[in-house]
Amino acid sequence: MSTGPTLEEMKARLRKEIDRFGAAMPERVGLVWDGYLAALVEWGLITVNEHAELSEMPPDIHDNPVISIFLGRA
């Protein structure tokens, strides 16, 4: 694993962002976070397990395009 943010650092950053918006984080902000987390795991800066844990924090996004981009569009 390359040197990157720790799981605790990322959790703190996400908590701060979630607190900023409360329960109403805008979808576009959630998409940015989801893409950022996907990039961190793809670049080997966080593990797949850390990605899974962090991805649970922002609200779910229906028909999230990050998933299909991250996994490769068919």
Secondary structure, DSSP 8 states (H G I E B T S, - for coil): --S---HHHHHHHHHHHHHHHTT---HHHHHHHHHHHHHHHHTTSS-HHHHHHHHTSS---TT-HHHHHHH---
